[in-house]
Each structure stands twice: as structure tokens, then as C-alpha cells.
Amino acid sequence: MEAAARVIARRGVRGLRVEELAAEAGVSTALIYYHFKDRTGILRQTLEFINDRAERYTTERAPDAPPLTPREELEQTLLLELQDSVEVRENSTAWGELRASAVFDETLREDLARATRVWVQEIAGLLGAVQPMSSAVALAGAAERLTALLEGLSTRWLSGSLPVTHARALMAEAIDSEIARLDA
């Protein structure tokens, strides 16, 4: 799955060739088809892998670290999506490629919509821990705005039109604004 994320990040979904994926993974094309059946299977599993990996690098903490406050957990979850590491760059680029391809691929569109709903619900849950008296509708709206902004900031950062430090600052300001809006 790491090889699939790398190839998609490097070549895009349209540029994904099973032969290149097999070479990148160091396996045969037959083995790729055996495990994933077809290109759609590869894309679905890669999307799941990207989501799992993002959850890991946005929530991982040292076992002896003190617990985070709800606000710190929210900030960490969102801001760690904007860090200049190979893993995050690759994940964010592959996510963007999958999102762009979903415009033309109905099956991928459904899978991506489902993954996005889960992400928005997770952020709404974190916001609810910060502002427990907020309505579910308000939390969902704030989560939708924050995740959409994060995707846009990520795209600008990855394309070189926005430094990662500025993207993080803008995201932090948006978190402050959404929490204040929920508090109003």
C-alpha cells in the first residue's frame, strides 16, 4: 500500500500503472491483481491505507506523554496534516489526486465521500469535546469548514504557492474562529 500511495503521489491516479506499482512494491503484477482484483480495488485499498496512515501520524503520542486537552487534540489532529515530512507530503498528494479523480469516477467518488464523512464526523466529535454545549448541526458545519480549508491549504502548500508555516498559521486561526463561533 505504501508503494501505491507513492506511485499515486508521483504519477496521479490516471498515471497509475500496475506494472509500475508492482516494480515499486517489488512484487509481480499477478500478485497485485490477485490481492486487489482490479484498478478500482487498488484505489479503494490505497484510500483506506492513506486514511489509516493519516490517523496514525495525527494521533500518535509517546506513551509517557501527558494527556492532551480536547482543544490540543483538535489542533494536533488538524495541524499535523500540515507538516513537511515525506509521509505527510505523500499522503496529502495522493489524497488530492484521489479527490480530483473522483470527479470522473463514480465508484471512487462514493468511497471518497464516505471517507470524507468519517473525517468530518471525527473533527465534529473533537469540536464537541471542546464546545460540548454546541448543537450537532453547528459542530458538523464547523468540521466541514475546517476539513475543507485544510484540504485547500494542503493543496496550496504542496503546489508551492503557500509556505507550510503560513498554512499552519492560517489553520490555527481558523480553529480559533470556529471555536469562537461555536461559543457565541
C-alpha positions as CSV (number, residue, x, y, z in Angstrom):
1,M,0.0,0.0,0.0
2,E,2.9,2.3,0.6
3,A,4.1,1.7,-2.9
4,A,0.6,2.5,-4.3
5,A,0.5,5.8,-2.3
6,R,4.0,6.7,-3.6
7,V,3.0,6.0,-7.2
8,I,-0.2,7.9,-7.0
9,A,1.5,10.8,-5.3
10,R,4.2,10.8,-8.0
11,R,2.1,10.0,-11.1
12,G,-1.5,10.7,-10.2
13,V,-4.4,8.3,-10.4
14,R,-4.5,8.4,-14.2
15,G,-0.8,7.7,-14.3
16,L,-1.1,4.7,-12.0
17,R,0.2,1.6,-13.9
18,V,0.0,-1.8,-12.3
19,E,3.4,-2.7,-13.8
20,E,5.0,0.4,-12.1
21,L,3.2,-0.3,-8.9
22,A,4.5,-3.9,-8.9
23,A,8.0,-2.8,-9.6
24,E,7.8,-0.1,-6.8
25,A,6.5,-2.8,-4.4
26,G,9.0,-5.4,-5.5
27,V,6.3,-7.9,-6.4
28,S,4.7,-9.4,-9.6
29,T,1.8,-7.8,-11.4
30,A,0.0,-11.1,-11.0
31,L,0.3,-10.8,-7.2
32,I,-1.1,-7.2,-7.4
33,Y,-4.1,-8.5,-9.4
34,Y,-4.6,-11.5,-7.1
35,H,-4.9,-9.2,-4.0
36,F,-6.8,-6.3,-5.5
37,K,-8.6,-7.8,-8.4
38,D,-8.6,-4.6,-10.5
39,R,-7.6,-1.0,-10.6
40,T,-10.6,0.0,-8.5
41,G,-9.6,-2.4,-5.8
42,I,-6.1,-0.9,-5.7
43,L,-7.6,2.7,-5.4
44,R,-10.0,1.7,-2.7
45,Q,-7.3,0.0,-0.6
46,T,-4.9,2.9,-1.2
47,L,-7.6,5.3,0.1
48,E,-8.1,3.2,3.2
49,F,-4.3,3.0,3.7
50,I,-3.9,6.8,3.4
51,N,-6.7,7.4,5.9
52,D,-5.2,4.9,8.4
53,R,-1.8,6.4,8.0
54,A,-3.1,9.9,8.5
55,E,-4.9,8.9,11.6
56,R,-1.7,7.3,12.9
57,Y,0.5,10.4,12.4
58,T,-2.0,12.8,13.7
59,T,-2.8,10.9,16.9
60,E,0.4,9.1,17.8
61,R,1.9,10.2,21.1
62,A,4.6,8.9,23.4
63,P,3.2,6.5,26.0
64,D,4.5,8.7,28.8
65,A,3.2,12.0,27.4
66,P,0.6,13.8,29.4
67,P,-2.9,13.6,28.0
68,L,-4.0,16.4,25.7
69,T,-6.8,18.8,26.4
70,P,-9.7,18.5,23.9
71,R,-8.5,21.7,22.3
72,E,-4.9,20.4,22.0
73,E,-6.2,17.2,20.5
74,L,-8.2,19.1,17.9
75,E,-5.3,21.3,17.0
76,Q,-2.9,18.3,16.8
77,T,-5.2,16.3,14.6
78,L,-5.6,19.2,12.1
79,L,-2.2,20.8,12.2
80,L,-0.2,17.6,11.8
81,E,-1.8,17.3,8.4
82,L,0.4,20.2,7.5
83,Q,3.9,19.1,8.4
84,D,6.8,18.9,6.0
85,S,7.6,15.2,6.1
86,V,7.8,12.7,3.3
87,E,4.9,10.7,4.7
88,V,2.6,13.6,5.1
89,R,3.5,15.1,1.7
90,E,2.9,11.7,0.0
91,N,-0.3,11.1,1.9
92,S,-1.7,14.6,1.1
93,T,-0.6,14.5,-2.5
94,A,-2.2,11.0,-3.0
95,W,-5.4,12.2,-1.2
96,G,-5.6,15.2,-3.6
97,E,-5.1,13.0,-6.6
98,L,-7.8,10.6,-5.5
99,R,-10.2,13.6,-4.8
100,A,-9.5,15.1,-8.2
101,S,-10.1,11.7,-9.9
102,A,-13.3,11.2,-8.1
103,V,-14.8,13.9,-10.2
104,F,-14.7,11.5,-13.1
105,D,-15.0,8.1,-11.4
106,E,-18.4,7.4,-9.7
107,T,-17.1,4.4,-7.7
108,L,-14.1,6.4,-6.4
109,R,-16.5,9.3,-5.7
110,E,-18.6,7.2,-3.4
111,D,-15.6,5.8,-1.5
112,L,-14.1,9.3,-1.1
113,A,-17.4,10.8,0.0
114,R,-17.6,8.1,2.7
115,A,-14.0,8.7,3.9
116,T,-14.7,12.5,3.9
117,R,-17.9,12.0,6.0
118,V,-15.9,9.9,8.5
119,W,-13.2,12.6,8.7
120,V,-15.8,15.4,9.2
121,Q,-17.5,13.3,11.9
122,E,-14.2,12.8,13.7
123,I,-13.5,16.5,13.7
124,A,-17.0,17.3,14.8
125,G,-16.5,14.9,17.7
126,L,-13.3,16.7,18.7
127,L,-15.1,20.1,18.4
128,G,-17.9,18.7,20.6
129,A,-15.3,17.8,23.2
130,V,-14.1,21.4,23.1
131,Q,-17.6,23.0,23.0
132,P,-19.9,20.4,24.5
133,M,-23.0,22.6,24.5
134,S,-22.9,23.2,20.7
135,S,-25.6,21.6,18.5
136,A,-24.7,18.7,16.3
137,V,-25.6,20.9,13.2
138,A,-23.2,23.6,14.4
139,L,-20.4,21.1,15.1
140,A,-20.9,19.4,11.7
141,G,-20.8,22.8,9.9
142,A,-17.6,23.8,11.7
143,A,-16.0,20.5,11.0
144,E,-16.9,20.7,7.3
145,R,-15.4,24.2,7.0
146,L,-12.2,23.2,8.8
147,T,-11.6,20.0,6.8
148,A,-12.4,21.8,3.5
149,L,-10.0,24.6,4.5
150,L,-7.3,22.0,5.4
151,E,-7.6,20.4,2.0
152,G,-7.3,23.7,0.2
153,L,-4.3,24.8,2.4
154,S,-2.7,21.5,1.8
155,T,-3.1,21.8,-2.0
156,R,-1.6,25.3,-1.9
157,W,1.3,24.2,0.2
158,L,2.0,21.1,-1.9
159,S,1.9,23.1,-5.1
160,G,4.4,25.6,-3.7
161,S,2.1,28.6,-3.5
162,L,2.0,28.8,0.3
163,P,4.7,28.0,2.8
164,V,3.8,25.3,5.3
165,T,4.4,27.6,8.2
166,H,1.8,30.1,6.8
167,A,-0.6,27.3,6.0
168,R,-0.4,26.1,9.7
169,A,-0.9,29.7,10.9
170,L,-4.0,30.1,8.8
171,M,-5.3,26.7,10.0
172,A,-4.7,27.7,13.6
173,E,-6.6,30.9,13.1
174,A,-9.5,29.1,11.5
175,I,-9.7,26.7,14.5
176,D,-9.8,29.7,16.8
177,S,-12.6,31.3,14.7
178,E,-14.7,28.1,14.6
179,I,-14.4,27.5,18.3
180,A,-15.3,31.2,19.0
181,R,-18.3,30.8,16.6
182,L,-19.5,27.7,18.5
183,D,-19.1,29.6,21.8
184,A,-21.2,32.5,20.6
